[in-house]
Structures are given as structure tokens and as C-alpha cells.
Amino acid sequence: MAIQSPAIIAKPQRRVEQRPLESQIVKITRIDVYQLQYALHDRTYAWSGGHSVSSFTTSIVRVGTDEGLSGFGEVCPLGPAYMAAHARGVPAAIAEVGQALLGIDPTQLHALNTVMDRALGGHEYAKSGIDIACWDLVGRVANLPVATLLGGRLVDDYPLYRAISQDSPERMADSVARYRSEGYRRFQLKVGGQPDDDVARIRAVTRCLEAGDVLVADANTGWLPHQAIRVVNAVAGEDCYIEQPCPTLAECLVIREHTRLPMILDEVITGIGPLIHAAGFRAMDGINIKISRVGGLTKAREMRDLCERLGIVMTIEDSWGGDVATATIAHLAGSTRPEYLFTSTDFNSYVDVSIADDAPRRNQGRLRVPEGAGLGIHVDVKRLGEPVLTVR
């Protein structure tokens, strides 16, 4: 018996009127860079090597389109001596890449980053401000939060850490107690000084920890290997993490061989290549992803997704910042699987300037992920003053 094929009936298609493709493309027509001065509520922030700051310059990057939309990003180096970044480099680098970006569709993020990388080698921190501003723009065009665009909002809020400026053991322990009263349960202790002093700092703080508290002893590359070995051996019985003991991955691997304490890498994780290299050596249990250091949200998301596959926990943060940086961090953290989000921080609570009244604010040591379109905040341009650079 012959088998007949079922008849295929073509349904009439409803005619959809389409605008010409060219008219649907949003184009960058202007880039502005504003610079503001932040001062610290705690007056001074000190870390390894005798470095300290009491104020610093942040750059707010505004990307405008022919549709009248604007997106914002923030780049805030922690002074000129931490990372390969400095505040005056931001407008200078954007002046180099800006003309190449005019006429580019800011919603085509991979293409946009390719244009920036071809126009200027390195200087990822400066490019990050443009990349973040374009993520903000994409969200506003799509009427979706950046967290949704980054893979989906997985948590409503998440735990924060508080950085404890390097000081005497007693004062650092007092600072931990003070910030715990404000709701923080995770503390990043700035060490990286003389080994005996650092051992005393770690022990003083661990004695005042409570159940559920988490302590990270962050050397910020400040120890020589022999010093780091002394410290990790001396505190072997304490409940803490060791973060970036030495400047190079090779040196950190030596320290990892000498301790059973979990290790976090920060300063050597400058992009996805170094992350893959370090993971190949099983060099760490966690990493810090500083968004501006790696070039913005586009590249930070790649690293975040890889860490989730490799089982590496993450502190998602930046070098420093205010309202825009804090909102940016919140979207990446809020779209990260919670078991891999080790912690994060709320930089806008450290500084004395606010430029967005609806920026996320901490509540009992936690930060809520913004729900509005784009970064979900509204920057008051009047508070920014005049731009130090305009490309148009």
C-alpha cells in the first residue's frame, strides 16, 4: 500500500511593515568624560608597601546616541600606584579610541570591544568605562536590567565584605567589631607588612570573629616568598583565607605548596588568559574579578562564566568607585550563581560623593541588585560638572 505524504498547507503570512535596517541602528554620537574627587569617610585607606590614600579621582564616562539615549560607566583607579592605571590616563586613552567609536552601534558589544582593542593596545581600565556605559545603553534600549542581559538575575541581594585598612592589630580588631555592628560578616584584612606584625593582626582579628564571619588576609603582593611562608605557617590553625601573598603567580604557587589555607588570587588575574593559566596550575580556590582591570563587563562576564565551570569562587568588585561602579558590580554579582559568589563590596559607602540618589545602598551587610533598565540608576548630570573630554 502506498503511503501518501501529508499535504503541506501554507498559511497566509501577515504582512509586517519593517523600517529600513539603517533606521533601526542606534549610533554613538558623543562620548563625555567627567572627573570627580572622592574623599573617604574613614579618612585613610592603607595597604601593603606603605601605600595609602585619603582621596582619589574617579572618571564618569557618558556615551550618547543619535536617539538621545545616554549610558554611564565609571573608572576609579586607587591612586597611581595600584594596578597599571591612573586617573589622568582615562581621558587620554578615551581620546585615542573615541573617534573610532563614533557611528558604531553601542548594542553590538563584541564588535565595539574589537574596535577599541584595534584602536588602542592595552589600557583595559580606560576602555572599561565605555564598555560599561554601552551595557547601560543596551539595557535602556531593551528596557531590561543589565543583570538580565548578563544571564539573568539569580539573587535579589548578596553579602558584602568590608576592607579593613592596615593599622595596629588592636585598631583593626576594633574596626571589625564596628563594621559587624553595621551588618557586615565578611572582612578583608589588609596585611602585607612585616611578618610578625601581620601574624599579630590576623590573630587579633580571628579572636574576635563570631560564627558565620569570614576573614581574608589580603597581602596585596606585599610579601617576599620567605615572609609569606613564615606568615602562613604561623597562622596555619586560624580560620582565614590568604589573598595574593606575592607579586607573581610563580611565587604564589610556592606559598600554596606551604599552606593548607585556601588561597585567593587578585592582582595577577588581569584577564581570561591569566585566569586560564593560573587555573591550569590549580593555583587558587578563588579569584577577585575587578571589572575595570579586565576591560569592562563584556570581558568580566567571560571570566565569571569560566569560573563557574571550573568551580572557582569569585569576589566580584572593582579597584574603587562610587554609585555607578557599585551598581555595575551589583548587576554582575546578581547574575552570578550564588554558590560561586564569594563576596563583593559597596564602594559608594566608603566615599563622600553621590551622583545617583537611587543607587543601591547596603542594608545589614547586603546589597540589593537594581531592578530598573540598564544599570537601574539615574545619574544626576548636574553633579558631574563640566566634562574634561568630549568626543563628538
N, C-alpha and C positions, 0 to 999 in steps of 0.2 A: 504494500500500500504506500502510495506516495505521500510524503509529508510536505504539507504546504507551509511556506513561511508566512508568519503573521503579517498582515498588512501594516504598513507604516503610514500613519496619518499625520501629515504636517499640520501643526496648529498655527493658526494665523498669529503673527507676531505683532504686538502692539508697537506702534511707531514711537520711538523715544527721541525727542528733539535733543541733540547734543550741541554744546557750544564748540567752536573750533578748539583743538587741543591747546593752541598757544594761549588762548584766553583763560585756560584753567590753571596755568602755571603761575605760582607765586614767585616773585623775584626779589632778591636782595637789592635794595637801592641805597642803603645807608648803614654805616657802622659807626657808632659813637663809643668812645672810651671815657669814663669818668673816674676820677680818683678821689678817695676819701681817706681821712685819717681816723684810725681806731685807737682808742686807749683802753686799757684793761681795767676791769672793776677791781681786780686784785693787785693792781699797780705793776707787778713784775711777774714775768714768767721766765723761769730759768731751767736750763737743761745741761747736758754734758758739755765738756770742753770750755766751761766758763761762759757759755753763751746765755744771753738773756735779752728780753725785750720788754718795754713798757708801753710802746705804741708802735704801730706799723701802718703801712699804706695798702689799701685794697683797691682793686680795679673792678668797676662795674661795666660790663660790655653790653651794649644795646644794639641789636640787629633789627633794622626796619625794612619793610617790604613796600612794594608798589600798591598793595592792598590797604595800606595804613596800619598794618599789624606790627607789633614790636615784641621781641623776646629778650630776656635778660640772662646773663651769666655773670659769675664772679670769679676772680682770680686773686688770691691773697697770700703771697709768699710770706713766710715767717721771718721777715728780715732778709738780708742778702747772704747770710752765712748758712742757712739751712736749705738743702737741695740746690740744684742748679737753676735758680730762679731769683729774680729781683724785681721790685715793683716798676722801676723805670724801663725794664725790658718788655713789659706788656704792651704799652702803646707803640714802642719801637717795632716790635715783631708784627703787631697788627697792621702797622703802616706798610710793612713789606708784603703781607698777604692780602690786604684789604681790596686792592684794585682787582685782583684775580677773582674775587668773590662777587663783585658787583654783577648783577644779571643772573647769578646762579640761583636755582631753586633751593631754598633752605630746608625743604622737606626731604630732599634727596641726600640723606646724611652721609652715606658711604661715599657718594660722589663728591660731596662737599669736603670731606676729610681728605680724599685723594687730591683734590685741587690744592688744599692747604699744604699737604706734605710735599707736593711737587714744587710749590712756590717757595717753601722755606724748610730747610732741613733742621730737625730738632725743635727746640723751643716749644715742647709739648704744653708746658704750663700756659703759655700765651694763647696757643690755639684752643685750649680748653674753654676759655671764656666764650669764644664764638660757637663752638660745638654745643655748649650748654644752652646758650641763647637760642640756637636753632631747634633744640629739643623742646624748649619752651614754646617756640613758634609752632612746631608740628602739633603739639598738644592743643594750642589755641585754634589752629586751623581745623583739627579733627574734633574739637570740643571734648577732649579726653585728657585725664591726668597723665603726666609723664610716667608714673608708676605702671599704668595700664599699658602704655607703649613699650615699656621695658620688660614686659612679660606678664604683668598682672599683679594687682595688689594682693599680697598674701597675708599681711598683718595690718591691723588698724594702728598699732603703735609698737614700740620696741624699746629695749633697755639702753640706757646711755652710760658711758663711763665719764669720770671726771679726772682730768690731768692734775697731778699734784706736783707743783713746782718744786725744784730741788732746793732743799733747805736742811736745817738740822733735823735729826731723827725725831725729836720731840715735836717740833713745829709741823713736820709732815704728818705725824700721827694725829695731831690736833686738827689738821686740815681734813683728814679722812673722816674724823668724827663729825666735823662741821658739815661736810657735804653729805654724809649719811643722813644727818637730820633733815636735809633738803630732799631726800628720796633716792639719792644715788646709792647703788650697791656694787658698782664696778669702778675700780680705781687704777689709774696708770701712774705709777710712781717713777718720777724722773731720777734716775741714778746715773751711772757712767762717770763717777768721780773716783776718788781713791778707794781701793777695795775695802779697807777697814771701815771707812765712813759708809759705804754702800751696804755692807753687811749689817751695820747698826741701823741704817734706815729701813731696810727690809724687815729686820726683826722687830723693830719698834712698831711698825705698821701691822705686821701679822699678829702681834699680841693683842691688838685692839679690834681685829676683824670679828665679825659675827657670822653665824651660819647663813649661807647664801651669798656672802660677799665674794668678789673675785678680785684678785690682785695681780697686776702685771708690773714687773720691774723692767723699765724701759731704759736701756743704756744709750740709745740714740748713737750707736757706733763708738761710744766713748772709751771702751776698754781695749787695751792690748790683750792678745790671747792669754798671756800668763796671768794678767789681772782678772780676766773673766773666769778662768779656771779656778782661781782662788775663791771668787765670789760664789760660783755655782756649787762648789764643794762645801763651802761654809754654810750655805742655806739649803742644802740638799733635803733636809727634813721639813722645810717650810712649804706651805701650800701657796705656790705662786707660779706664774709664767715668767720666762725670761725673753725679753724682746731685743732684737738687733744688738747683740753684745759687741760686735766688732764691725769695722767698715766693709769688709769683703765677704763674699759668700764662702770662699775657701777658709777664712778664719772662723766664720760662724760654724762651719762643718766640724772644725776641730773642737769647738766648745760643745757642740751637740754630742760628740763622742764621749765627753766627760760628764754628762749630766743626764739624769732621767726626768728632769723637769721639762714640761712642754715648752717648745720654742716658737716664737713668732718672728717673722722677718718683715722688715718695713723698708728701710732706705735702699736696699738692694733690689727691691721689686719695682722696677721702673717701667715695666711693660709686660706684654704677654710672653715675649721671648725669654726674658729673665725668669718669669714665673715658671715656664715650662722647664727651663734649665735647672732651677732650684728643686722643682718637684721631682725631676729625674734622679736627684741625689737623696730624695726623702729628707730634705734639709730642714723642714719645718712642719709644725702642726697647724699653724695659722699664718695669715699674712695681713698686712694693712694695705688696703687699696685707697690711695689718695687720688681723688678724681682728677685734680689739675696736674698732678705729676705725670699721669699716663696719657693725658691729652683730651680729657673730657669724658662724657657719659658713653659715647659710642665705643671707645676702647675699654673703658671701665666695665661696661656690660659684658664684653667678650671675656674679660678676666673673671668676672663674677660667675658667669656660666661655666667656665672651665673649672673653677674651684669647686663648684657644686658637683661636677662629675668626678673630680679627684678626691673628694672627701676632705677638703681643706677649709677650715672655718675662716671667717673674714671679719676684720674690723673695717667698716666702710666709713670713710671720712675724707678729709682734705688737709692741706697744710695749715689753713686757718680760714677765717671768713666771717661773714655776718648773716643777714637774713636770707640772701639769695643762695649762698653756699649751704646754709643749713637746710633750706628747702630742697636743694638739689640732692644732698646726701639722703634726705628723708625718702625721696622717691626711689633711689637705688636700693636703700635698705629695706623699704617697704615692699619691694618686688623680689626680694631675696628669700629663699626658703629659710624659715626661721631657725632650723637646726644648724644652718651654716652661717647664720649671722651671729658672730661672737659678741660684738657690741658696736657702738657708734658714739657720736658726741654732738652736742648742740652748741656750735661756736657762737651763735648770736647771744648766748647767755654770758659769755666771757667779756663782751665788748660793750662800749658805751653809746654806740650809734645804731639806730634802727631806721631802715628806709622802707619798710613794708609793715604796716600795722597788723596785717593778717598773716604774717609769717608764723610758722609753727613755734610754739613755746613749750618748754618742758613742763611736765606735771608729775611730781613724785618720781623723778629719775627716769621718766619715759618721755618719748616724743611721738606725737601723732603724725601720721602721713597725710599731707594735704589732699583734699578731695576735688578741688577745682581744676579747670582746664589748664594745661601746661604745667608749670611749677605750682600753680594753685595759689599764687600770691600776687599782690598788686603793688608794684614799686612806685613810690611817690617820686616822680622825676624832679620835682621842685627841690627835694632834699639833696639831690646829686650835684647841684651847682652847674657850672659850665663844663662841657667836655674838654678834655685835654687833647683829644684827637677826634677828628671826623673824617671819614672816608665816604665820598658820595660822587 
